[in-house]
Amino acid sequence: MNQEQRIIIKFSFKNGKTATEIFEMLQIAYRDNCLPKKCRLEISKIKTMLICYHDSKDIIHKEFVPNGTKVNAEYYLGVLRRLISRICLEYQEPDSAPFHRPLSITGFFTSTSSIFT
């Protein structure tokens, strides 16, 4: 819908013109580029799914799911692995040391069978 035509419709309607008069006026002025008299809904042929992770400040990781792909446990596990690698790259310590690598912490995680090691 053309912005100019919207403005003309609003202005003409406020001046008391009927919908038919406004439509005829638009047909004269815009010929082939005139807005249709009746609006019709168009269904999108492209459907896109976005998987997005965010914190309180911004978006941490986003991925568009390709068409025809089912989001099952296997696919989602791959997304989570990419998310974790992205977090490790983005939020390293100020000295660029990897997380949880001191021997005391690694030993703690090994003894508790944690997923972080």
Contacts in CASP RR format, 6 or more apart in sequence:
PFRMAT RR
TARGET T0000
AUTHOR 0000-0000-0000
METHOD contacts of the structure
MODEL  1
MNQEQRIIIKFSFKNGKTATEIFEMLQIAYRDNCLPKKCRLEISKIKTML
ICYHDSKDIIHKEFVPNGTKVNAEYYLGVLRRLISRICLEYQEPDSAPFH
RPLSITGFFTSTSSIFT
1 35 0 8 1.000
2 30 0 8 1.000
2 33 0 8 1.000
2 35 0 8 1.000
5 26 0 8 1.000
5 30 0 8 1.000
5 34 0 8 1.000
5 35 0 8 1.000
8 22 0 8 1.000
8 25 0 8 1.000
8 26 0 8 1.000
8 29 0 8 1.000
9 22 0 8 1.000
9 26 0 8 1.000
9 35 0 8 1.000
12 21 0 8 1.000
12 22 0 8 1.000
12 25 0 8 1.000
13 19 0 8 1.000
13 22 0 8 1.000
17 25 0 8 1.000
19 37 0 8 1.000
23 34 0 8 1.000
23 37 0 8 1.000
26 34 0 8 1.000
26 35 0 8 1.000
27 34 0 8 1.000
47 67 0 8 1.000
48 64 0 8 1.000
48 65 0 8 1.000
48 67 0 8 1.000
49 64 0 8 1.000
49 65 0 8 1.000
49 71 0 8 1.000
50 62 0 8 1.000
50 63 0 8 1.000
50 64 0 8 1.000
50 65 0 8 1.000
51 62 0 8 1.000
51 63 0 8 1.000
51 64 0 8 1.000
51 65 0 8 1.000
51 71 0 8 1.000
51 76 0 8 1.000
51 79 0 8 1.000
52 59 0 8 1.000
52 61 0 8 1.000
52 62 0 8 1.000
52 63 0 8 1.000
53 59 0 8 1.000
53 60 0 8 1.000
53 61 0 8 1.000
53 62 0 8 1.000
53 83 0 8 1.000
54 60 0 8 1.000
60 83 0 8 1.000
60 86 0 8 1.000
60 87 0 8 1.000
60 90 0 8 1.000
61 82 0 8 1.000
61 83 0 8 1.000
61 86 0 8 1.000
61 87 0 8 1.000
63 79 0 8 1.000
63 82 0 8 1.000
65 71 0 8 1.000
65 75 0 8 1.000
69 75 0 8 1.000
88 98 0 8 1.000
88 99 0 8 1.000
92 98 0 8 1.000
92 99 0 8 1.000
93 99 0 8 1.000
99 116 0 8 1.000
100 106 0 8 1.000
100 109 0 8 1.000
100 116 0 8 1.000
100 117 0 8 1.000
106 117 0 8 1.000
109 116 0 8 1.000
109 117 0 8 1.000
110 117 0 8 1.000
END
